[in-house]
Amino acid sequence: MLRLRVAEVARAKGVSMHKLSQRAEISYNVVKSICKNPTRTVNTDTINRLARALGVPVTELIEDVPHELISCVSSNDGMCVFNSRDEEN
């Protein structure tokens, strides 16, 4: 299963969802949805815009994670961050 790392990369670069939506010229609600549900389906144009706005290659935003290893872990900012179960232990 593909998992988008948009939230993690944006956080590491100090870019808010609002700023990212402006830079990528993507609706704030779309960016928010991607950050809350990183396994959702996203078209390639959206991924390309996000990568360009963050200054990273597209490959840095995509992670291949086995479906059975995905779990949802809440974070302090209220976003649902998906991590592999192996990382929780």
Secondary structure, 3 states (H helix, E strand, C coil): CEEECHHHHHHHCCCCHHHHHHHHCCCHHHHHHHHHCCCCCCCHHHHHHHHHHHCCCHHHHEEECCHHHEEEEECCCCCEEEEEHHHHC
